[in-house]
């Protein structure tokens, strides 16, 4: 059994927040396979992100299990995901496992409203005797990931790269958890989806910021999101998958680049070693006793979910060796579908 906050994730494999976890059909497929121990929704905003299929898309590399994308967030609002999650948890034909709802907002007030909406869903689910499907306390089935790291939003840099932008959001998480505890309720398992960091001070700043919060404010880090400002040429694409993409985009001219935006977030094999380094760095700091710097002493156990180039059994095992408690994937999910989770757990 793997514990991430109040969530039990067995087996320790899940999808990361991504376009292939956008709707109820996709979420149901991810939820129903016995090879995921939890699932994560695509990142939702309060009212939905304006998605343009001629701009927001993905390209897969022809020679590695890598991808580049220009996606923003889900076009579906948070309210629709809350309805999806309720349907999944109450469906008697499906096994019970945790659902992590990925959300984002740069507005602290709006973020608080989104968290309160999720707390209302938990309150609805908790009296399990009211439903035909008996479920444990919803606190053990609902988690929240705050995505602080999407590199594809114009004029809105990822707040996890700038502590002054991140701190107001962390303070909202802390106040939200404090309110739940004052009301006699369990905290909600909250985590941060973080970007790839390229030097130690960046990682130390994040740990220091989180370590200054109340106990149980943050329970996990998802490391890492895609690496922004990346570029792939169209002749580097998997042509079979590119044809499907062009059909969806009405064959718009991309000028020789894999993405119409030219730049995007890189994922998969090409960032695997950077993501491993992030997991190992966070693991080393979080587990050091006593810490080299008192400011780097978190008040609670912070689990690491390793994401970035988890494309094979071997790469998943490397994430565990580096310090991940669970691992997630997106690129190979987009290429192969939910059946990939069985392959990731089979040694050949």
Secondary structure, DSSP 8 states (H G I E B T S, - for coil): --EETTEE-SSSEEE-SSGGG-SHHHHHHHHHSTT-SEEE---B-SS-----TTTS-EEEBSSSSEEEE---S-SS-HHHHHHHHHHHHH-TTS---EEEEEE--S-HHHHHHHHHHHHHHHHHHH-GGGSSS----GGGTEEEEEE---TTSTT---GGG-HHHHHHHHHHHHHHHHHHHHTT----EEEEEE----SHHHHHHHHHHHHTS-TTS--EEEE---EEEEE-BGGGB-HHHHHHHHHHTTS---TTBSSTTSEEEEEEGGGHHHHHHHHHHHHHHHH-SS-SSGGG--SS--EEEEESS--SHHHHHHHHHHT-SEEEESHHHHHH-TTHHHHHT---
